[in-house]
Amino acid sequence: MKLARLKVLSVGEIKAIHEAALGILSECGIKLGSPLMLDLLRQTGAQVESRGQTIRFPRACVEEALSRIPPKFEVYDREGHPAFTLGGGIPRVAAGHNAVFWVDSETGKTRPSRVADVEQFARLCEQLPAIDVLGIPVMPQDGPDPQASLLYGVKACVENSRKPIFFSTDKAAINRGCIELLRAAFAGDLDRHVYGISQLSPTSPLFWEGSVLDAIRDTLETGVPLAILPEPNAGVSAPYTLAGLLTMNHAECLSGLVMIQLLKPGHKVMYANSWTTTDMRSGAALVGSIETSVCRVAGAQLARHCRVPSHTTAPNSDNHAHDEQNAWEKTYSLMASVGAGHDLIVNCGMFATGMTCSHEQLLMDAEIAGMARRLAAGVEVTPDTIAADLIRQIGPQGETYLTQDHTLTRLRSDEYFIPDLAVRGPFAAWKAAGGRDSYAQAHTRAAELAAIPANRPDARRQDALDAALHQAETASAGPA
């Protein structure tokens, strides 16, 4: 059987958090920074207080909205081919997104990110079976327009990988530009088929920025799903207790899901979470603490309670180096996410609290992802795999199992995870091969994969991408 899903909340505790969030939404409400959104929601029958720009959602409104959300949806690759189903019970892993800095593979030093880094990152993701979705790893700093940095990252990704895209911004014009770049690259119909997912976030506590609400409205004019990802910070923008942090995240996420369903019933959405805890000794916001991983398990449970596909961030680390702390924080966070059954898990390739990426980190994270999936897959138990007849046939001190057909036919099965980077075998053999650690192995492997030519869009779509970028650059320079 498969690994049982991880749980940290009882049925009663889930209901208590959900009831508390419903009370917050109906009695306290959410503040919206967009008069237009307030008017649109008022037309749906929602309770709006114009003076305080506050909206309240009665329990019945929330329950009706949740009932309209598709529990799963198909995702397609750049060429218009079905890739996988989100919400189908299989966790999907994505590269991280929206960092700023890069660890240079040649010098080992951290520097501002470049478009060329993203291009190589996308080519690596294309070759890594553990990576299902391509997040935009950084907002490259060497583009001609600093305000359009995310757009350069999106274009670099869709030009160098066929995998589905995940992106996030807090600016309506940039969100529109990202969608148009996806439309230009996609061989299918972006209004009918899912190729990209837009992540948008409220501002804790209980507030939605006007530009983000504009981006929600724009996205609802398309078929692009929305991942609503609150980012409350324990003890700063949310209660310090984990239960309070979960309740704040739940209320804010529900507010976004409800608004979307009021405006466009049935639009595809994801229940997302990326809270931070706080190191009160330094004031640092943490994404790799063990408490954030406890909350990842709880977040998956709350999403299932609402019957909504879920997304979280992992593997995460707050360390600035590729070291043991990096490895243990990333392993705990990714295993918690996979084990809890999240549908989309985003952040491979990132570290330093999500501020930095490296090609080596991407490959090491892909290996962690493969191991986490293998652990979650559990043990297949059938008469054939038990092999009692074979055990009796060979008997005590019998011949080796090494040459048996039962062994030989399974050498390339998925029962055993075959690592790409891990150091295995005798010390002497490792030393003779150069004595390279996992980071050095990742460095060499990244160079090998980067040498594989990119699978680029055809000339027509390439021209459309160039035109879409130019139009988006022009729009991003305006007030929106």
C-alpha positions in Angstrom: 0.0 0.0 0.0 0.9 3.6 -0.3 2.2 5.7 2.6 -0.8 6.9 4.6 -1.4 10.7 4.2 0.2 12.7 6.9 -2.1 14.4 9.3 -1.6 16.9 12.1 -5.3 18.0 12.6 -8.2 15.9 13.8 -11.6 16.2 12.1 -12.8 18.3 15.0 -9.7 20.6 14.8 -10.2 21.1 11.0 -13.9 22.1 11.7 -12.8 24.4 14.5 -10.4 26.3 12.2 -12.9 26.4 9.4 -15.7 27.7 11.6 -13.4 30.4 13.0 -12.5 31.5 9.5 -16.2 31.6 8.5 -16.8 33.8 11.5 -14.0 36.2 10.6 -15.3 36.5 7.0 -18.9 37.1 8.1 -18.4 39.3 11.1 -15.0 41.1 10.6 -14.7 40.9 6.8 -12.0 41.6 4.3 -10.8 45.1 3.1 -10.5 45.6 -0.6 -8.4 48.3 -2.2 -10.5 48.5 -5.4 -13.8 50.4 -5.6 -14.5 48.6 -8.9 -14.2 45.2 -7.3 -16.5 46.3 -4.4 -19.1 47.4 -6.9 -18.8 44.2 -8.9 -19.2 42.1 -5.7 -22.1 44.2 -4.5 -23.9 43.3 -7.8 -23.6 39.7 -6.9 -25.4 40.2 -3.6 -22.4 40.3 -1.3 -22.5 42.5 1.8 -20.4 45.6 1.1 -19.5 48.5 3.5 -18.6 51.3 1.2 -17.2 53.6 3.9 -14.5 51.1 5.1 -14.1 49.3 1.7 -14.9 46.2 3.7 -16.8 43.1 2.4 -18.4 40.4 4.5 -19.2 36.9 3.3 -22.0 35.1 5.1 -21.6 31.4 5.7 -24.1 30.4 3.0 -22.2 32.5 0.5 -18.9 30.8 1.3 -20.4 27.3 1.1 -22.1 28.0 -2.2 -18.9 29.4 -3.7 -16.9 26.4 -2.5 -19.4 24.0 -4.1 -18.8 25.6 -7.5 -15.0 25.0 -7.5 -13.8 22.2 -9.9 -12.1 19.6 -7.6 -9.5 18.8 -10.3 -8.5 19.9 -13.8 -6.3 18.8 -16.7 -3.0 20.6 -17.4 -1.3 20.7 -20.8 2.2 21.3 -22.1 3.3 24.0 -24.4 2.6 21.9 -27.5 -1.0 21.4 -26.4 -0.6 17.8 -25.2 -2.2 16.6 -21.9 0.5 16.6 -19.2 -1.3 15.6 -16.0 -4.3 16.2 -13.7 -4.1 18.5 -10.7 -6.3 17.3 -8.0 -6.1 13.7 -9.2 -4.3 12.4 -6.1 -0.7 12.6 -7.4 1.5 15.4 -6.1 3.1 17.4 -8.8 6.5 19.2 -8.3 7.5 22.6 -9.7 10.6 24.7 -10.0 10.6 27.7 -7.7 9.8 31.3 -8.7 10.5 35.0 -8.2 13.9 34.9 -6.6 16.3 37.7 -7.3 19.9 36.4 -6.9 21.8 33.6 -8.5 24.8 31.5 -7.4 27.2 31.5 -10.3 28.2 28.0 -11.3 31.7 29.1 -12.3 32.6 31.4 -9.4 30.4 30.0 -6.6 29.5 33.6 -5.7 26.0 35.1 -5.4 25.2 37.7 -8.0 22.1 39.4 -9.6 20.3 37.0 -11.8 20.3 37.1 -15.6 18.1 36.0 -18.5 20.7 33.5 -19.5 20.4 31.8 -16.1 16.7 31.4 -16.6 17.2 30.0 -20.1 19.6 27.3 -18.8 17.3 26.6 -15.8 14.4 26.0 -18.1 16.5 23.6 -20.3 17.5 21.7 -17.1 13.8 21.4 -16.0 12.9 20.0 -19.4 15.3 17.1 -18.8 14.4 16.4 -15.2 11.6 13.8 -14.8 10.9 14.9 -11.2 10.0 18.5 -12.3 6.4 18.6 -13.7 5.9 22.4 -13.8 8.3 25.3 -14.6 8.1 28.2 -12.1 9.8 31.4 -13.2 12.9 31.0 -11.0 14.0 34.6 -10.8 13.1 38.1 -12.0 16.3 38.6 -14.1 18.0 41.8 -13.5 19.7 42.4 -16.9 16.6 43.1 -19.0 16.2 46.5 -20.6 13.2 47.4 -18.4 13.5 46.7 -14.6 9.7 46.9 -14.2 9.3 44.0 -16.7 11.8 41.6 -15.2 9.3 38.8 -14.7 8.2 39.1 -18.3 11.8 38.3 -19.5 11.8 35.3 -17.2 8.5 34.0 -18.6 9.7 34.4 -22.1 13.0 32.6 -21.4 11.1 29.7 -19.8 8.5 29.1 -22.5 11.2 29.4 -25.2 13.3 26.7 -23.5 10.9 24.2 -22.1 7.6 22.5 -23.1 6.5 22.0 -19.5 3.5 23.9 -18.0 4.2 27.3 -16.4 3.5 28.7 -12.9 4.0 32.5 -12.4 3.2 35.2 -9.8 3.1 38.9 -9.6 1.3 41.7 -7.7 1.0 44.0 -10.7 -2.0 43.8 -13.0 -0.1 44.9 -16.2 2.6 42.3 -15.6 0.0 39.6 -15.0 -1.7 40.5 -18.3 1.7 40.4 -20.0 2.5 37.0 -18.6 -0.8 35.6 -19.8 -0.3 37.0 -23.3 3.2 35.4 -23.5 1.7 32.1 -22.5 -1.0 32.6 -25.2 1.7 33.3 -27.8 3.7 30.2 -26.9 0.9 27.7 -26.4 -0.1 25.5 -29.3 -3.6 25.0 -27.8 -6.4 27.3 -26.8 -5.5 29.1 -23.6 -9.1 30.0 -22.9 -10.1 26.3 -22.9 -6.9 24.4 -21.8 -4.6 25.0 -18.8 -1.0 25.7 -19.8 -0.2 28.2 -17.1 -1.3 29.0 -13.5 -1.3 32.5 -12.0 -0.6 32.9 -8.3 -2.0 36.0 -6.6 -1.9 36.9 -2.9 -3.7 39.1 -0.4 -1.7 41.2 2.0 -2.0 40.0 5.6 -3.9 40.8 7.7 -7.2 40.6 5.7 -6.5 43.0 2.9 -6.4 42.8 -0.9 -4.4 45.4 -2.9 -6.2 47.1 -5.8 -3.6 46.0 -8.4 -3.9 42.4 -7.3 -7.7 42.6 -7.5 -7.4 44.1 -11.0 -5.1 41.1 -11.9 -7.8 38.7 -10.6 -10.4 40.4 -12.8 -8.1 40.2 -15.9 -7.4 36.5 -15.3 -11.1 35.7 -15.0 -11.5 36.8 -18.6 -9.3 33.8 -19.6 -9.2 30.2 -18.7 -6.0 30.5 -16.6 -6.5 29.1 -13.1 -5.7 31.2 -10.1 -3.8 30.0 -7.0 -4.8 32.1 -4.1 -1.7 32.2 -1.8 -1.8 34.2 1.4 1.5 34.8 3.1 0.8 35.6 6.8 3.8 35.9 9.1 3.4 34.4 12.5 3.5 37.0 15.3 3.7 39.9 12.8 0.8 39.8 10.4 -1.0 36.9 12.0 -1.2 35.3 15.5 2.0 33.8 16.7 0.3 30.4 17.4 0.2 27.9 14.6 -3.5 27.5 14.9 -3.9 31.2 14.6 -1.6 31.3 11.6 -3.6 28.5 10.0 -6.9 30.4 10.7 -5.6 33.6 9.2 -4.4 31.8 6.0 -7.7 29.9 5.7 -9.8 33.0 6.0 -7.7 35.0 3.5 -7.6 32.1 1.1 -11.3 31.6 1.3 -11.9 35.3 0.7 -10.1 35.0 -2.7 -11.8 31.8 -3.7 -15.2 33.2 -2.8 -14.7 36.4 -4.8 -13.6 34.5 -7.8 -16.6 32.2 -7.7 -19.0 35.1 -7.2 -17.6 36.8 -10.3 -17.1 33.6 -12.5 -18.7 30.4 -11.1 -16.7 27.3 -11.9 -13.4 29.1 -12.6 -10.4 26.8 -11.8 -8.7 27.8 -8.6 -6.2 26.4 -6.0 -6.1 26.6 -2.2 -2.5 27.7 -1.6 -0.4 28.4 1.4 3.1 29.8 2.0 3.0 31.2 5.5 6.2 32.1 7.4 7.1 31.7 11.0 9.2 34.3 12.8 12.5 33.9 14.6 11.9 36.3 17.4 15.6 36.5 18.3 16.4 38.1 14.9 13.0 39.1 13.4 13.8 36.9 10.4 10.8 35.4 8.5 11.3 31.7 8.0 10.1 29.4 5.2 12.2 26.3 6.2 11.4 26.0 9.9 9.9 22.7 11.0 6.8 24.6 12.1 6.1 25.7 8.5 6.3 22.0 7.5 3.8 21.1 10.2 1.5 23.8 8.7 2.0 22.4 5.2 0.4 19.1 6.4 -2.5 21.1 8.0 -2.9 23.2 4.9 -3.5 20.0 2.7 -6.1 18.8 5.2 -7.9 22.2 5.2 -7.9 22.2 1.4 -9.3 18.7 1.2 -12.0 19.8 3.7 -13.0 22.4 1.2 -12.6 20.0 -1.8 -10.3 22.4 -3.6 -6.9 21.4 -5.3 -4.1 22.5 -3.0 -0.7 24.2 -3.6 2.2 24.8 -1.1 5.8 25.8 -1.3 8.7 23.3 -0.9 11.5 22.3 -0.8 12.4 25.3 1.3 15.5 26.4 3.3 16.5 29.6 5.0 20.2 28.9 4.7 22.4 30.8 2.3 24.7 27.8 1.5 24.3 24.4 -0.1 25.0 22.5 3.1 23.5 20.1 5.6 21.0 22.6 7.0 19.8 23.3 3.5 19.4 19.6 2.9 17.5 18.8 6.1 15.1 21.7 5.8 14.4 21.0 2.2 13.8 17.3 2.9 11.4 17.9 5.8 9.4 20.5 3.9 9.1 18.5 0.7 8.4 15.2 2.4 5.7 16.9 4.5 4.2 18.4 1.3 4.2 15.2 -0.7 3.2 13.0 2.3 0.3 15.3 3.1 -1.0 15.0 -0.5 -0.7 18.6 -1.9 -1.5 18.7 -5.6 1.2 21.2 -6.6 4.4 21.9 -4.7 6.5 24.8 -5.9 10.1 25.9 -5.1 12.7 23.5 -6.5 16.0 25.3 -7.1 15.5 28.0 -4.5 17.1 28.6 -1.1 18.0 31.5 1.2 14.4 32.1 2.1 13.4 32.1 -1.5 15.8 34.9 -2.6 18.4 32.8 -4.4 18.6 30.1 -7.0 21.2 27.9 -8.5 21.3 25.2 -11.2 23.0 22.9 -8.7 20.2 23.4 -6.2 17.6 22.6 -8.8 19.2 19.2 -9.5 19.6 18.4 -5.8 16.0 19.4 -5.1 14.8 17.2 -8.0 16.6 14.3 -6.3 14.9 15.0 -3.0 11.6 15.1 -4.9 12.2 11.7 -6.4 13.0 10.3 -3.0 9.9 11.8 -1.4 7.7 10.4 -4.1 9.3 7.0 -3.7 8.7 7.1 0.0 5.0 8.1 -0.5 4.6 5.3 -3.0 5.0 2.7 -0.3 5.3 -1.1 -0.9 3.5 -3.1 -3.5 2.3 -6.3 -1.9 1.0 -9.1 -4.2 1.6 -12.9 -4.3 4.2 -12.2 -7.0 6.1 -9.5 -5.1 6.0 -11.6 -1.8 7.7 -14.3 -3.8 7.0 -17.1 -1.3 7.3 -19.8 -4.0 10.7 -18.5 -5.0 11.9 -18.4 -1.4 10.8 -22.0 -0.9 12.4 -23.1 -4.1 15.8 -21.7 -3.3 15.5 -22.7 0.4 18.1 -22.4 3.2 21.6 -21.5 1.9 20.5 -22.0 -1.7 21.7 -20.4 -4.9 21.9 -16.6 -5.3 18.8 -14.6 -6.1 21.0 -12.4 -8.3 20.5 -14.6 -11.4 16.8 -15.4 -10.9 14.3 -14.2 -13.5 12.3 -12.7 -10.6 15.2 -10.4 -10.0 16.3 -9.8 -13.6 12.8 -8.8 -14.8 12.6 -6.1 -12.1 16.0 -4.4 -12.4 14.5 -1.4 -14.2 11.2 -1.2 -12.4 10.2 1.8 -10.3 10.4 -0.2 -7.1 13.9 1.2 -6.5 14.7 4.8 -6.8 17.9 5.3 -8.8 19.6 8.6 -7.7 21.3 10.8 -10.2 23.6 12.6 -7.8 23.9 10.5 -4.6 27.4 9.1 -3.7 27.2 5.3 -3.2 29.7 2.5 -3.1 33.2 2.0 -1.6 35.4 4.8 -0.4 38.2 3.8 -2.7 36.0 3.8 -5.8 34.6 7.2 -4.9 38.1 8.6 -4.3 39.4 7.2 -7.5 36.5 8.9 -9.4 37.5 12.3 -8.0 36.0 12.3 -4.5 33.2 14.7 -5.5 30.4 15.5 -3.1 26.7 15.9 -4.1 27.1 19.6 -5.0 30.1 18.8 -7.3 28.1 16.0 -8.8 25.2 18.4 -9.4 27.6 20.9 -11.0 28.8 18.4 -13.5 25.4 17.0 -14.2 23.9 20.5 -14.7 26.6 21.2 -17.4 25.8 17.9 -19.2 22.0 18.6 -19.2 22.5 22.3 -20.3 24.4 21.1 -23.4 21.2 19.4 -24.7 19.6 21.7 -27.3 16.4 23.5 -26.3 13.1 22.4 -27.8 12.0 25.8 -28.9 8.6 27.0 -30.3 8.2 27.2 -34.1 8.9 30.4 -35.9 5.3 31.6 -35.9 5.1 31.3 -32.1 8.5 32.8 -31.7 7.4 35.9 -33.6 4.2 36.0 -31.5 6.3 35.9 -28.3 8.5 38.8 -29.4 5.4 40.8 -30.2 3.8 39.9 -26.9 6.9 40.9 -25.0 7.1 44.3 -26.7 3.4 45.0 -26.1 3.7 43.9 -22.4 6.8 46.1 -21.9 4.9 49.1 -23.2 1.9 48.3 -20.9 4.1 47.7 -17.8 5.5 51.2 -18.2 2.1 52.7 -17.7 0.1 53.4 -14.5 -1.4 49.9 -14.3 
